[in-house]
Amino acid sequence: MELRKGSIGDLADIERVERESFADAERYDVPLLRLLLGEKEFETVVATVDGAIAGYATLFHKEGCISSRIVSMAVRPHHRRRGIGSSLLRELERLAAEKGAERLVLEVGTINLAAVAMYESVGFRIGGVLPGYYGEGRDAYHMDKSVSRG
């Protein structure tokens, strides 16, 4: 598995990862993914296995802010539980530290127990519940962690 910076050329593959990972109401559409790959405040990292994109994660950081946000992260179902998600998270944390962030934040569905466990395993803590974040009856946890500097 290798990590590299994502680019607009990865758009179709990232959209495929989204389609395989999220329900229609929760996944990002192509115009939004294009924005995430093109705007300077966003940084996308892709994980490749045998040259094919197995997962991706996107960080948002506005200059001068003390926190960075993980906007989206997904790993193709047949590549899960192989350390790819954890590797992507560590790389986003490294980038956040490089940008001067002190905190890393994200939201995750309360029913996504595997993702919550993975986030907790790398130091994220649940800070609260966001009722209806993903639509009526679909709550999210707000999670955060201190950014490691080394």
Secondary structure as GFF3:
##gff-version 3
##sequence-region A 1 150
A	DSSP	beta_strand	2	5	.	.	.	ID=ss1
A	DSSP	three_ten_helix	8	10	.	.	.	ID=ss2
A	DSSP	alpha_helix	11	21	.	.	.	ID=ss3
A	DSSP	alpha_helix	30	38	.	.	.	ID=ss4
A	DSSP	beta_strand	42	49	.	.	.	ID=ss5
A	DSSP	beta_strand	52	60	.	.	.	ID=ss6
A	DSSP	beta_strand	67	75	.	.	.	ID=ss7
A	DSSP	three_ten_helix	77	79	.	.	.	ID=ss8
A	DSSP	alpha_helix	84	98	.	.	.	ID=ss9
A	DSSP	beta_strand	103	109	.	.	.	ID=ss10
A	DSSP	alpha_helix	113	121	.	.	.	ID=ss11
A	DSSP	beta_strand	125	130	.	.	.	ID=ss12
A	DSSP	beta_strand	140	146	.	.	.	ID=ss13
###
